[in-house]
């Protein structure tokens, strides 16, 4: 069963076609994170990156969201090795396991 954050993100995608445009993961992660934090201030959102965001080029961003006992992995922009995915982290393709938490989008 989809959880409230996953439903909310899918609704955002319906409202903004630009969120899942190729090469747009920086903007998408930032916009989705802000929207989640505004609507659900009690939810914890963290930015994931691969590889380390040193220069800002050639990296990919996604979100990990904790909503009480529920966790969601949100990747709305397809990239090599990282398909579009909105769901439980443990059911995500294994490539997402290489992503690391970061404090900001470069």
Buried (B, 14 or more C-beta within 10 A) or exposed (E): EEBBBBEBBEEBBEEBEEBBBEEBBBBBBBBBBEBBBEEBEEBEBEBBBBEEBEEEEEBBBBBBBEBEEEBBBBBBBBBEEBEEBBBEBEEBEEBBEEBEEBEEBE
